[in-house]
């Protein structure tokens, strides 16, 4: 069974950058689509970005387009979320999620994902 663990969160000033990592174990990541979700206090968990199992397809939520970049290194069983030009409204707990699939496309529908990490806190504040 796949197990994913997020890391890389922290406190950053507006305009700063962070790189989140999602390290997988228990299975090879190249059979899984990966997505990043986030949940701010009092809000629903929302999809931020996703990437297909071989990296050929990516998708982004509108508010992060042009600022965030999702990537993966299947040889290292790890996925990443590079976050640039961070804003206070990006403050949330960020979750990595995975689903085993043969699809070459990815989606950010929460119900599709079977494996979830514990989350990593990202706080954007001056």
Number of C-alpha atoms within 10 A of each C-alpha: 7 16 15 23 18 24 19 16 18 14 15 18 14 17 14 14 18 18 16 23 22 26 20 21 13 10 12 15 26 19 17 24 27 32 31 27 22 22 19 16 9 6 9 9 16 17 20 23 26 29 27 26 25 17 20 11 15 20 19 21 14 9 11 17 12 11 13 20 18 23 20 22 14 17 9 11 17 21 24 23 23 15 20 17 15 22 18 15 12 20 20 21 18 28 26 30 27 27 20 17 14 11 12 14 17 23 19 21 12 14 6 14 18 11 16 20 18 14 22 21 20 22 20 20 16 9
